[in-house]
């Protein structure tokens, strides 16, 4: 996985609540941080996080994937390790 993301969690949310979920993840984990803010987080030992959403037009459920680098700050989440493929 590029950019050092080593852990993940995922789920689904009603489309009407997807923006609120993104706002929550930004408030908790800084998913919208600038590159400079991400560098500062890394230097402080905090995890950097990215949110990926699959949200086609007209769907009722949005699928989401939260990727995290090593570091502190995600203790409230149950994260699984990313398995790296061989070959």
PyMOL Python script that loads the backbone (N, CA, C, O; Angstrom):
from pymol import cmd

cmd.read_pdbstr("""\
ATOM      1  N   UNK A   1       0.850  -1.174   0.000  1.00  0.00           N
ATOM      2  CA  UNK A   1       0.000   0.000   0.000  1.00  0.00           C
ATOM      3  C   UNK A   1       0.895   1.236   0.000  1.00  0.00           C
ATOM      4  O   UNK A   1       1.828   1.312   0.799  1.00  0.00           O
ATOM      5  N   UNK A   2       0.639   2.187  -0.861  1.00  0.00           N
ATOM      6  CA  UNK A   2       1.482   3.384  -0.921  1.00  0.00           C
ATOM      7  C   UNK A   2       1.272   4.298   0.282  1.00  0.00           C
ATOM      8  O   UNK A   2       0.286   4.179   1.010  1.00  0.00           O
ATOM      9  N   UNK A   3       2.205   5.196   0.469  1.00  0.00           N
ATOM     10  CA  UNK A   3       2.120   6.247   1.491  1.00  0.00           C
ATOM     11  C   UNK A   3       2.162   5.740   2.921  1.00  0.00           C
ATOM     12  O   UNK A   3       1.858   6.498   3.842  1.00  0.00           O
ATOM     13  N   UNK A   4       2.526   4.494   3.136  1.00  0.00           N
ATOM     14  CA  UNK A   4       2.710   3.992   4.487  1.00  0.00           C
ATOM     15  C   UNK A   4       1.458   3.591   5.233  1.00  0.00           C
ATOM     16  O   UNK A   4       1.518   3.377   6.444  1.00  0.00           O
ATOM     17  N   UNK A   5       0.328   3.481   4.563  1.00  0.00           N
ATOM     18  CA  UNK A   5      -0.881   3.043   5.250  1.00  0.00           C
ATOM     19  C   UNK A   5      -0.757   1.564   5.548  1.00  0.00           C
ATOM     20  O   UNK A   5      -0.511   0.762   4.648  1.00  0.00           O
ATOM     21  N   UNK A   6      -0.928   1.200   6.813  1.00  0.00           N
ATOM     22  CA  UNK A   6      -0.698  -0.168   7.242  1.00  0.00           C
ATOM     23  C   UNK A   6      -1.896  -0.810   7.925  1.00  0.00           C
ATOM     24  O   UNK A   6      -1.906  -2.018   8.162  1.00  0.00           O
ATOM     25  N   UNK A   7      -2.906  -0.004   8.241  1.00  0.00           N
ATOM     26  CA  UNK A   7      -4.076  -0.519   8.953  1.00  0.00           C
ATOM     27  C   UNK A   7      -5.333   0.031   8.300  1.00  0.00           C
ATOM     28  O   UNK A   7      -5.289   1.048   7.608  1.00  0.00           O
ATOM     29  N   UNK A   8      -6.466  -0.652   8.526  1.00  0.00           N
ATOM     30  CA  UNK A   8      -7.712  -0.177   7.930  1.00  0.00           C
ATOM     31  C   UNK A   8      -8.917  -0.607   8.750  1.00  0.00           C
ATOM     32  O   UNK A   8      -8.845  -1.515   9.578  1.00  0.00           O
ATOM     33  N   UNK A   9     -10.024   0.071   8.495  1.00  0.00           N
ATOM     34  CA  UNK A   9     -11.338  -0.351   8.921  1.00  0.00           C
ATOM     35  C   UNK A   9     -12.289   0.078   7.822  1.00  0.00           C
ATOM     36  O   UNK A   9     -11.945   0.933   7.005  1.00  0.00           O
ATOM     37  N   UNK A  10     -13.473  -0.497   7.788  1.00  0.00           N
ATOM     38  CA  UNK A  10     -14.406  -0.179   6.714  1.00  0.00           C
ATOM     39  C   UNK A  10     -15.832  -0.380   7.172  1.00  0.00           C
ATOM     40  O   UNK A  10     -16.084  -0.932   8.243  1.00  0.00           O
ATOM     41  N   UNK A  11     -16.760   0.072   6.355  1.00  0.00           N
ATOM     42  CA  UNK A  11     -18.163  -0.105   6.677  1.00  0.00           C
ATOM     43  C   UNK A  11     -19.052   0.522   5.633  1.00  0.00           C
ATOM     44  O   UNK A  11     -18.598   0.910   4.557  1.00  0.00           O
ATOM     45  N   UNK A  12     -20.323   0.616   5.964  1.00  0.00           N
ATOM     46  CA  UNK A  12     -21.301   1.283   5.113  1.00  0.00           C
ATOM     47  C   UNK A  12     -22.079   2.259   5.977  1.00  0.00           C
ATOM     48  O   UNK A  12     -22.169   2.115   7.196  1.00  0.00           O
ATOM     49  N   UNK A  13     -22.635   3.251   5.310  1.00  0.00           N
ATOM     50  CA  UNK A  13     -23.434   4.261   5.998  1.00  0.00           C
ATOM     51  C   UNK A  13     -24.530   4.711   5.029  1.00  0.00           C
ATOM     52  O   UNK A  13     -24.335   4.679   3.814  1.00  0.00           O
ATOM     53  N   UNK A  14     -25.659   5.123   5.555  1.00  0.00           N
ATOM     54  CA  UNK A  14     -26.715   5.660   4.693  1.00  0.00           C
ATOM     55  C   UNK A  14     -26.177   6.880   3.958  1.00  0.00           C
ATOM     56  O   UNK A  14     -25.432   7.678   4.528  1.00  0.00           O
ATOM     57  N   UNK A  15     -26.549   7.019   2.712  1.00  0.00           N
ATOM     58  CA  UNK A  15     -26.066   8.133   1.892  1.00  0.00           C
ATOM     59  C   UNK A  15     -26.367   9.483   2.555  1.00  0.00           C
ATOM     60  O   UNK A  15     -25.566  10.413   2.459  1.00  0.00           O
ATOM     61  N   UNK A  16     -27.497   9.588   3.213  1.00  0.00           N
ATOM     62  CA  UNK A  16     -27.872  10.843   3.867  1.00  0.00           C
ATOM     63  C   UNK A  16     -26.923  11.200   5.016  1.00  0.00           C
ATOM     64  O   UNK A  16     -26.868  12.358   5.433  1.00  0.00           O
ATOM     65  N   UNK A  17     -26.178  10.221   5.529  1.00  0.00           N
ATOM     66  CA  UNK A  17     -25.277  10.462   6.660  1.00  0.00           C
ATOM     67  C   UNK A  17     -23.801  10.413   6.274  1.00  0.00           C
ATOM     68  O   UNK A  17     -22.937  10.540   7.141  1.00  0.00           O
ATOM     69  N   UNK A  18     -23.498  10.233   4.994  1.00  0.00           N
ATOM     70  CA  UNK A  18     -22.109  10.064   4.558  1.00  0.00           C
ATOM     71  C   UNK A  18     -21.278  11.321   4.794  1.00  0.00           C
ATOM     72  O   UNK A  18     -20.135  11.228   5.243  1.00  0.00           O
ATOM     73  N   UNK A  19     -21.825  12.479   4.502  1.00  0.00           N
ATOM     74  CA  UNK A  19     -21.067  13.719   4.732  1.00  0.00           C
ATOM     75  C   UNK A  19     -20.793  13.924   6.214  1.00  0.00           C
ATOM     76  O   UNK A  19     -19.709  14.370   6.590  1.00  0.00           O
ATOM     77  N   UNK A  20     -21.758  13.606   7.051  1.00  0.00           N
ATOM     78  CA  UNK A  20     -21.555  13.724   8.506  1.00  0.00           C
ATOM     79  C   UNK A  20     -20.453  12.771   8.973  1.00  0.00           C
ATOM     80  O   UNK A  20     -19.679  13.112   9.868  1.00  0.00           O
ATOM     81  N   UNK A  21     -20.378  11.584   8.375  1.00  0.00           N
ATOM     82  CA  UNK A  21     -19.322  10.640   8.722  1.00  0.00           C
ATOM     83  C   UNK A  21     -17.958  11.205   8.339  1.00  0.00           C
ATOM     84  O   UNK A  21     -17.007  11.115   9.116  1.00  0.00           O
ATOM     85  N   UNK A  22     -17.860  11.785   7.147  1.00  0.00           N
ATOM     86  CA  UNK A  22     -16.596  12.389   6.711  1.00  0.00           C
ATOM     87  C   UNK A  22     -16.202  13.526   7.647  1.00  0.00           C
ATOM     88  O   UNK A  22     -15.034  13.651   8.013  1.00  0.00           O
ATOM     89  N   UNK A  23     -17.167  14.355   8.034  1.00  0.00           N
ATOM     90  CA  UNK A  23     -16.886  15.449   8.975  1.00  0.00           C
ATOM     91  C   UNK A  23     -16.400  14.904  10.313  1.00  0.00           C
ATOM     92  O   UNK A  23     -15.472  15.452  10.908  1.00  0.00           O
ATOM     93  N   UNK A  24     -17.024  13.826  10.788  1.00  0.00           N
ATOM     94  CA  UNK A  24     -16.622  13.203  12.054  1.00  0.00           C
ATOM     95  C   UNK A  24     -15.189  12.692  11.965  1.00  0.00           C
ATOM     96  O   UNK A  24     -14.388  12.930  12.869  1.00  0.00           O
ATOM     97  N   UNK A  25     -14.859  11.985  10.873  1.00  0.00           N
ATOM     98  CA  UNK A  25     -13.503  11.466  10.715  1.00  0.00           C
ATOM     99  C   UNK A  25     -12.480  12.593  10.590  1.00  0.00           C
ATOM    100  O   UNK A  25     -11.341  12.450  11.035  1.00  0.00           O
ATOM    101  N   UNK A  26     -12.880  13.711   9.987  1.00  0.00           N
ATOM    102  CA  UNK A  26     -11.943  14.839   9.908  1.00  0.00           C
ATOM    103  C   UNK A  26     -11.711  15.417  11.307  1.00  0.00           C
ATOM    104  O   UNK A  26     -10.573  15.697  11.683  1.00  0.00           O
ATOM    105  N   UNK A  27     -12.778  15.594  12.067  1.00  0.00           N
ATOM    106  CA  UNK A  27     -12.642  16.148  13.419  1.00  0.00           C
ATOM    107  C   UNK A  27     -11.804  15.226  14.310  1.00  0.00           C
ATOM    108  O   UNK A  27     -10.995  15.702  15.107  1.00  0.00           O
ATOM    109  N   UNK A  28     -11.995  13.924  14.178  1.00  0.00           N
ATOM    110  CA  UNK A  28     -11.273  12.970  15.025  1.00  0.00           C
ATOM    111  C   UNK A  28      -9.858  12.682  14.544  1.00  0.00           C
ATOM    112  O   UNK A  28      -8.934  12.591  15.352  1.00  0.00           O
ATOM    113  N   UNK A  29      -9.682  12.536  13.212  1.00  0.00           N
ATOM    114  CA  UNK A  29      -8.436  12.001  12.678  1.00  0.00           C
ATOM    115  C   UNK A  29      -7.762  12.870  11.628  1.00  0.00           C
ATOM    116  O   UNK A  29      -6.710  12.495  11.110  1.00  0.00           O
ATOM    117  N   UNK A  30      -8.341  14.018  11.300  1.00  0.00           N
ATOM    118  CA  UNK A  30      -7.703  14.927  10.363  1.00  0.00           C
ATOM    119  C   UNK A  30      -7.609  14.418   8.943  1.00  0.00           C
ATOM    120  O   UNK A  30      -6.572  14.588   8.302  1.00  0.00           O
ATOM    121  N   UNK A  31      -8.671  13.791   8.425  1.00  0.00           N
ATOM    122  CA  UNK A  31      -8.603  13.236   7.069  1.00  0.00           C
ATOM    123  C   UNK A  31      -8.417  14.313   6.005  1.00  0.00           C
ATOM    124  O   UNK A  31      -7.999  14.005   4.889  1.00  0.00           O
ATOM    125  N   UNK A  32      -8.715  15.557   6.325  1.00  0.00           N
ATOM    126  CA  UNK A  32      -8.570  16.641   5.351  1.00  0.00           C
ATOM    127  C   UNK A  32      -7.334  17.493   5.583  1.00  0.00           C
ATOM    128  O   UNK A  32      -7.264  18.615   5.081  1.00  0.00           O
ATOM    129  N   UNK A  33      -6.367  16.994   6.323  1.00  0.00           N
ATOM    130  CA  UNK A  33      -5.160  17.772   6.634  1.00  0.00           C
ATOM    131  C   UNK A  33      -4.349  18.053   5.367  1.00  0.00           C
ATOM    132  O   UNK A  33      -4.329  17.259   4.427  1.00  0.00           O
ATOM    133  N   UNK A  34      -3.690  19.195   5.376  1.00  0.00           N
ATOM    134  CA  UNK A  34      -2.786  19.559   4.289  1.00  0.00           C
ATOM    135  C   UNK A  34      -1.515  18.709   4.388  1.00  0.00           C
ATOM    136  O   UNK A  34      -1.272  18.089   5.424  1.00  0.00           O
ATOM    137  N   UNK A  35      -0.707  18.672   3.333  1.00  0.00           N
ATOM    138  CA  UNK A  35       0.559  17.934   3.417  1.00  0.00           C
ATOM    139  C   UNK A  35       1.444  18.396   4.579  1.00  0.00           C
ATOM    140  O   UNK A  35       2.085  17.571   5.231  1.00  0.00           O
ATOM    141  N   UNK A  36       1.483  19.697   4.842  1.00  0.00           N
ATOM    142  CA  UNK A  36       2.285  20.200   5.968  1.00  0.00           C
ATOM    143  C   UNK A  36       1.731  19.709   7.309  1.00  0.00           C
ATOM    144  O   UNK A  36       2.495  19.341   8.201  1.00  0.00           O
ATOM    145  N   UNK A  37       0.418  19.704   7.446  1.00  0.00           N
ATOM    146  CA  UNK A  37      -0.197  19.213   8.681  1.00  0.00           C
ATOM    147  C   UNK A  37       0.057  17.714   8.853  1.00  0.00           C
ATOM    148  O   UNK A  37       0.281  17.243   9.968  1.00  0.00           O
ATOM    149  N   UNK A  38       0.022  16.972   7.751  1.00  0.00           N
ATOM    150  CA  UNK A  38       0.284  15.530   7.814  1.00  0.00           C
ATOM    151  C   UNK A  38       1.726  15.269   8.244  1.00  0.00           C
ATOM    152  O   UNK A  38       1.988  14.342   9.010  1.00  0.00           O
ATOM    153  N   UNK A  39       2.654  16.080   7.755  1.00  0.00           N
ATOM    154  CA  UNK A  39       4.063  15.944   8.152  1.00  0.00           C
ATOM    155  C   UNK A  39       4.216  16.222   9.650  1.00  0.00           C
ATOM    156  O   UNK A  39       4.942  15.514  10.348  1.00  0.00           O
ATOM    157  N   UNK A  40       3.532  17.251  10.134  1.00  0.00           N
ATOM    158  CA  UNK A  40       3.583  17.584  11.559  1.00  0.00           C
ATOM    159  C   UNK A  40       3.015  16.446  12.392  1.00  0.00           C
ATOM    160  O   UNK A  40       3.586  16.083  13.421  1.00  0.00           O
ATOM    161  N   UNK A  41       1.889  15.878  11.952  1.00  0.00           N
ATOM    162  CA  UNK A  41       1.298  14.745  12.669  1.00  0.00           C
ATOM    163  C   UNK A  41       2.286  13.585  12.739  1.00  0.00           C
ATOM    164  O   UNK A  41       2.449  12.968  13.792  1.00  0.00           O
ATOM    165  N   UNK A  42       2.943  13.290  11.625  1.00  0.00           N
ATOM    166  CA  UNK A  42       3.913  12.185  11.583  1.00  0.00           C
ATOM    167  C   UNK A  42       5.061  12.446  12.547  1.00  0.00           C
ATOM    168  O   UNK A  42       5.481  11.537  13.264  1.00  0.00           O
ATOM    169  N   UNK A  43       5.578  13.676  12.578  1.00  0.00           N
ATOM    170  CA  UNK A  43       6.681  14.022  13.473  1.00  0.00           C
ATOM    171  C   UNK A  43       6.282  13.901  14.934  1.00  0.00           C
ATOM    172  O   UNK A  43       7.127  13.625  15.785  1.00  0.00           O
ATOM    173  N   UNK A  44       5.013  14.103  15.234  1.00  0.00           N
ATOM    174  CA  UNK A  44       4.513  14.004  16.611  1.00  0.00           C
ATOM    175  C   UNK A  44       4.109  12.580  16.988  1.00  0.00           C
ATOM    176  O   UNK A  44       3.655  12.336  18.106  1.00  0.00           O
ATOM    177  N   UNK A  45       4.272  11.646  16.061  1.00  0.00           N
ATOM    178  CA  UNK A  45       3.927  10.260  16.353  1.00  0.00           C
ATOM    179  C   UNK A  45       2.457   9.943  16.195  1.00  0.00           C
ATOM    180  O   UNK A  45       1.995   8.904  16.668  1.00  0.00           O
ATOM    181  N   UNK A  46       1.707  10.826  15.532  1.00  0.00           N
ATOM    182  CA  UNK A  46       0.291  10.600  15.308  1.00  0.00           C
ATOM    183  C   UNK A  46       0.087   9.909  13.964  1.00  0.00           C
ATOM    184  O   UNK A  46       0.851  10.119  13.022  1.00  0.00           O
ATOM    185  N   UNK A  47      -0.934   9.098  13.890  1.00  0.00           N
ATOM    186  CA  UNK A  47      -1.263   8.423  12.633  1.00  0.00           C
ATOM    187  C   UNK A  47      -1.832   9.421  11.630  1.00  0.00           C
ATOM    188  O   UNK A  47      -2.517  10.374  12.004  1.00  0.00           O
ATOM    189  N   UNK A  48      -1.542   9.192  10.365  1.00  0.00           N
ATOM    190  CA  UNK A  48      -2.205   9.906   9.282  1.00  0.00           C
ATOM    191  C   UNK A  48      -3.268   8.978   8.715  1.00  0.00           C
ATOM    192  O   UNK A  48      -3.084   7.763   8.647  1.00  0.00           O
ATOM    193  N   UNK A  49      -4.378   9.571   8.312  1.00  0.00           N
ATOM    194  CA  UNK A  49      -5.544   8.788   7.923  1.00  0.00           C
ATOM    195  C   UNK A  49      -6.113   9.343   6.619  1.00  0.00           C
ATOM    196  O   UNK A  49      -6.115  10.551   6.386  1.00  0.00           O
ATOM    197  N   UNK A  50      -6.591   8.434   5.780  1.00  0.00           N
ATOM    198  CA  UNK A  50      -7.281   8.828   4.557  1.00  0.00           C
ATOM    199  C   UNK A  50      -8.610   8.076   4.505  1.00  0.00           C
ATOM    200  O   UNK A  50      -8.697   6.911   4.895  1.00  0.00           O
ATOM    201  N   UNK A  51      -9.635   8.760   4.020  1.00  0.00           N
ATOM    202  CA  UNK A  51     -10.965   8.164   3.875  1.00  0.00           C
ATOM    203  C   UNK A  51     -11.258   7.999   2.394  1.00  0.00           C
ATOM    204  O   UNK A  51     -11.135   8.942   1.613  1.00  0.00           O
ATOM    205  N   UNK A  52     -11.650   6.783   2.017  1.00  0.00           N
ATOM    206  CA  UNK A  52     -12.064   6.487   0.645  1.00  0.00           C
ATOM    207  C   UNK A  52     -13.533   6.107   0.703  1.00  0.00           C
ATOM    208  O   UNK A  52     -13.931   5.259   1.502  1.00  0.00           O
ATOM    209  N   UNK A  53     -14.345   6.740  -0.152  1.00  0.00           N
ATOM    210  CA  UNK A  53     -15.776   6.422  -0.200  1.00  0.00           C
ATOM    211  C   UNK A  53     -16.164   5.997  -1.605  1.00  0.00           C
ATOM    212  O   UNK A  53     -15.716   6.588  -2.587  1.00  0.00           O
ATOM    213  N   UNK A  54     -16.995   4.976  -1.698  1.00  0.00           N
ATOM    214  CA  UNK A  54     -17.598   4.588  -2.959  1.00  0.00           C
ATOM    215  C   UNK A  54     -19.048   5.032  -2.873  1.00  0.00           C
ATOM    216  O   UNK A  54     -19.849   4.445  -2.146  1.00  0.00           O
ATOM    217  N   UNK A  55     -19.382   6.095  -3.637  1.00  0.00           N
ATOM    218  CA  UNK A  55     -20.661   6.761  -3.498  1.00  0.00           C
ATOM    219  C   UNK A  55     -21.240   7.087  -4.869  1.00  0.00           C
ATOM    220  O   UNK A  55     -21.284   8.258  -5.249  1.00  0.00           O
ATOM    221  N   UNK A  56     -21.686   6.078  -5.624  1.00  0.00           N
ATOM    222  CA  UNK A  56     -22.286   6.373  -6.925  1.00  0.00           C
ATOM    223  C   UNK A  56     -23.631   7.091  -6.749  1.00  0.00           C
ATOM    224  O   UNK A  56     -24.294   6.952  -5.722  1.00  0.00           O
ATOM    225  N   UNK A  57     -24.008   7.844  -7.752  1.00  0.00           N
ATOM    226  CA  UNK A  57     -25.262   8.607  -7.707  1.00  0.00           C
ATOM    227  C   UNK A  57     -26.455   7.675  -7.501  1.00  0.00           C
ATOM    228  O   UNK A  57     -26.539   6.600  -8.096  1.00  0.00           O
ATOM    229  N   UNK A  58     -27.361   8.111  -6.656  1.00  0.00           N
ATOM    230  CA  UNK A  58     -28.624   7.417  -6.476  1.00  0.00           C
ATOM    231  C   UNK A  58     -28.625   6.232  -5.536  1.00  0.00           C
ATOM    232  O   UNK A  58     -29.662   5.587  -5.379  1.00  0.00           O
ATOM    233  N   UNK A  59     -27.499   5.917  -4.899  1.00  0.00           N
ATOM    234  CA  UNK A  59     -27.480   4.765  -3.987  1.00  0.00           C
ATOM    235  C   UNK A  59     -27.967   5.169  -2.600  1.00  0.00           C
ATOM    236  O   UNK A  59     -27.898   6.336  -2.217  1.00  0.00           O
ATOM    237  N   UNK A  60     -28.454   4.192  -1.864  1.00  0.00           N
ATOM    238  CA  UNK A  60     -28.915   4.448  -0.503  1.00  0.00           C
ATOM    239  C   UNK A  60     -27.822   4.223   0.527  1.00  0.00           C
ATOM    240  O   UNK A  60     -27.854   4.814   1.606  1.00  0.00           O
ATOM    241  N   UNK A  61     -26.843   3.365   0.201  1.00  0.00           N
ATOM    242  CA  UNK A  61     -25.751   3.047   1.110  1.00  0.00           C
ATOM    243  C   UNK A  61     -24.421   3.432   0.469  1.00  0.00           C
ATOM    244  O   UNK A  61     -24.194   3.180  -0.714  1.00  0.00           O
ATOM    245  N   UNK A  62     -23.553   4.040   1.257  1.00  0.00           N
ATOM    246  CA  UNK A  62     -22.218   4.425   0.814  1.00  0.00           C
ATOM    247  C   UNK A  62     -21.217   3.510   1.512  1.00  0.00           C
ATOM    248  O   UNK A  62     -21.271   3.330   2.729  1.00  0.00           O
ATOM    249  N   UNK A  63     -20.310   2.936   0.737  1.00  0.00           N
ATOM    250  CA  UNK A  63     -19.245   2.109   1.314  1.00  0.00           C
ATOM    251  C   UNK A  63     -18.045   3.005   1.602  1.00  0.00           C
ATOM    252  O   UNK A  63     -17.708   3.876   0.800  1.00  0.00           O
ATOM    253  N   UNK A  64     -17.400   2.787   2.754  1.00  0.00           N
ATOM    254  CA  UNK A  64     -16.238   3.602   3.113  1.00  0.00           C
ATOM    255  C   UNK A  64     -15.100   2.727   3.603  1.00  0.00           C
ATOM    256  O   UNK A  64     -15.300   1.627   4.118  1.00  0.00           O
ATOM    257  N   UNK A  65     -13.893   3.258   3.422  1.00  0.00           N
ATOM    258  CA  UNK A  65     -12.663   2.590   3.827  1.00  0.00           C
ATOM    259  C   UNK A  65     -11.777   3.646   4.473  1.00  0.00           C
ATOM    260  O   UNK A  65     -11.502   4.682   3.868  1.00  0.00           O
ATOM    261  N   UNK A  66     -11.334   3.391   5.687  1.00  0.00           N
ATOM    262  CA  UNK A  66     -10.448   4.288   6.409  1.00  0.00           C
ATOM    263  C   UNK A  66      -9.081   3.621   6.491  1.00  0.00           C
ATOM    264  O   UNK A  66      -8.943   2.553   7.089  1.00  0.00           O
ATOM    265  N   UNK A  67      -8.063   4.253   5.887  1.00  0.00           N
ATOM    266  CA  UNK A  67      -6.696   3.740   5.900  1.00  0.00           C
ATOM    267  C   UNK A  67      -5.873   4.570   6.867  1.00  0.00           C
ATOM    268  O   UNK A  67      -6.007   5.793   6.904  1.00  0.00           O
ATOM    269  N   UNK A  68      -5.024   3.922   7.647  1.00  0.00           N
ATOM    270  CA  UNK A  68      -4.227   4.626   8.657  1.00  0.00           C
ATOM    271  C   UNK A  68      -2.775   4.182   8.610  1.00  0.00           C
ATOM    272  O   UNK A  68      -2.469   3.011   8.387  1.00  0.00           O
ATOM    273  N   UNK A  69      -1.893   5.141   8.825  1.00  0.00           N
ATOM    274  CA  UNK A  69      -0.473   4.843   8.971  1.00  0.00           C
ATOM    275  C   UNK A  69      -0.212   4.464  10.426  1.00  0.00           C
ATOM    276  O   UNK A  69      -1.110   4.534  11.266  1.00  0.00           O
ATOM    277  N   UNK A  70       1.008   4.066  10.712  1.00  0.00           N
ATOM    278  CA  UNK A  70       1.378   3.794  12.099  1.00  0.00           C
ATOM    279  C   UNK A  70       1.334   5.102  12.874  1.00  0.00           C
ATOM    280  O   UNK A  70       1.588   6.170  12.316  1.00  0.00           O
ATOM    281  N   UNK A  71       1.014   5.019  14.149  1.00  0.00           N
ATOM    282  CA  UNK A  71       0.990   6.194  15.000  1.00  0.00           C
ATOM    283  C   UNK A  71      -0.190   6.162  15.952  1.00  0.00           C
ATOM    284  O   UNK A  71      -1.064   5.300  15.869  1.00  0.00           O
ATOM    285  N   UNK A  72      -0.188   7.109  16.839  1.00  0.00           N
ATOM    286  CA  UNK A  72      -1.212   7.196  17.882  1.00  0.00           C
ATOM    287  C   UNK A  72      -2.434   7.956  17.375  1.00  0.00           C
ATOM    288  O   UNK A  72      -2.395   8.622  16.341  1.00  0.00           O
ATOM    289  N   UNK A  73      -3.521   7.834  18.136  1.00  0.00           N
ATOM    290  CA  UNK A  73      -4.700   8.636  17.883  1.00  0.00           C
ATOM    291  C   UNK A  73      -5.896   7.884  17.340  1.00  0.00           C
ATOM    292  O   UNK A  73      -6.958   8.479  17.157  1.00  0.00           O
ATOM    293  N   UNK A  74      -5.759   6.614  17.080  1.00  0.00           N
ATOM    294  CA  UNK A  74      -6.878   5.840  16.547  1.00  0.00           C
ATOM    295  C   UNK A  74      -7.277   4.706  17.478  1.00  0.00           C
ATOM    296  O   UNK A  74      -7.802   3.688  17.027  1.00  0.00           O
ATOM    297  N   UNK A  75      -7.038   4.869  18.738  1.00  0.00           N
ATOM    298  CA  UNK A  75      -7.312   3.809  19.706  1.00  0.00           C
ATOM    299  C   UNK A  75      -8.798   3.461  19.774  1.00  0.00           C
ATOM    300  O   UNK A  75      -9.148   2.350  20.171  1.00  0.00           O
ATOM    301  N   UNK A  76      -9.675   4.386  19.394  1.00  0.00           N
ATOM    302  CA  UNK A  76     -11.116   4.139  19.447  1.00  0.00           C
ATOM    303  C   UNK A  76     -11.595   3.260  18.292  1.00  0.00           C
ATOM    304  O   UNK A  76     -12.717   2.754  18.326  1.00  0.00           O
ATOM    305  N   UNK A  77     -10.760   3.074  17.272  1.00  0.00           N
ATOM    306  CA  UNK A  77     -11.130   2.274  16.108  1.00  0.00           C
ATOM    307  C   UNK A  77     -10.555   0.862  16.223  1.00  0.00           C
ATOM    308  O   UNK A  77      -9.479   0.661  16.786  1.00  0.00           O
ATOM    309  N   UNK A  78     -11.276  -0.095  15.690  1.00  0.00           N
ATOM    310  CA  UNK A  78     -10.773  -1.455  15.580  1.00  0.00           C
ATOM    311  C   UNK A  78     -10.156  -1.582  14.195  1.00  0.00           C
ATOM    312  O   UNK A  78     -10.864  -1.740  13.201  1.00  0.00           O
ATOM    313  N   UNK A  79      -8.846  -1.511  14.143  1.00  0.00           N
ATOM    314  CA  UNK A  79      -8.138  -1.518  12.869  1.00  0.00           C
ATOM    315  C   UNK A  79      -7.542  -2.890  12.591  1.00  0.00           C
ATOM    316  O   UNK A  79      -7.054  -3.569  13.495  1.00  0.00           O
ATOM    317  N   UNK A  80      -7.592  -3.282  11.330  1.00  0.00           N
ATOM    318  CA  UNK A  80      -7.007  -4.535  10.883  1.00  0.00           C
ATOM    319  C   UNK A  80      -5.731  -4.221  10.111  1.00  0.00           C
ATOM    320  O   UNK A  80      -5.645  -3.167   9.481  1.00  0.00           O
ATOM    321  N   UNK A  81      -4.737  -5.109  10.143  1.00  0.00           N
ATOM    322  CA  UNK A  81      -3.536  -4.868   9.355  1.00  0.00           C
ATOM    323  C   UNK A  81      -3.807  -5.104   7.873  1.00  0.00           C
ATOM    324  O   UNK A  81      -4.545  -6.016   7.503  1.00  0.00           O
ATOM    325  N   UNK A  82      -3.203  -4.273   7.033  1.00  0.00           N
ATOM    326  CA  UNK A  82      -3.270  -4.505   5.594  1.00  0.00           C
ATOM    327  C   UNK A  82      -2.318  -5.629   5.244  1.00  0.00           C
ATOM    328  O   UNK A  82      -1.160  -5.618   5.663  1.00  0.00           O
ATOM    329  N   UNK A  83      -2.784  -6.580   4.495  1.00  0.00           N
ATOM    330  CA  UNK A  83      -1.942  -7.693   4.069  1.00  0.00           C
ATOM    331  C   UNK A  83      -1.319  -7.319   2.734  1.00  0.00           C
ATOM    332  O   UNK A  83      -2.013  -6.916   1.801  1.00  0.00           O
ATOM    333  N   UNK A  84      -0.037  -7.454   2.657  1.00  0.00           N
ATOM    334  CA  UNK A  84       0.680  -7.106   1.436  1.00  0.00           C
ATOM    335  C   UNK A  84       0.821  -8.345   0.564  1.00  0.00           C
ATOM    336  O   UNK A  84       1.176  -9.423   1.041  1.00  0.00           O
ATOM    337  N   UNK A  85       0.534  -8.169  -0.725  1.00  0.00           N
ATOM    338  CA  UNK A  85       0.650  -9.277  -1.665  1.00  0.00           C
ATOM    339  C   UNK A  85       2.104  -9.578  -1.978  1.00  0.00           C
ATOM    340  O   UNK A  85       2.970  -8.710  -1.859  1.00  0.00           O
ATOM    341  N   UNK A  86       2.359 -10.787  -2.369  1.00  0.00           N
ATOM    342  CA  UNK A  86       3.713 -11.197  -2.758  1.00  0.00           C
ATOM    343  C   UNK A  86       3.724 -11.480  -4.244  1.00  0.00           C
ATOM    344  O   UNK A  86       2.875 -12.202  -4.766  1.00  0.00           O
ATOM    345  N   UNK A  87       4.724 -10.882  -4.928  1.00  0.00           N
ATOM    346  CA  UNK A  87       4.896 -11.160  -6.339  1.00  0.00           C
ATOM    347  C   UNK A  87       4.141 -10.229  -7.125  1.00  0.00           C
ATOM    348  O   UNK A  87       4.159 -10.302  -8.354  1.00  0.00           O
TER     349      UNK A  87
END
""", "prot")
cmd.dss("prot")
cmd.show_as("cartoon", "prot")
cmd.util.cbc("prot")
cmd.orient("prot")
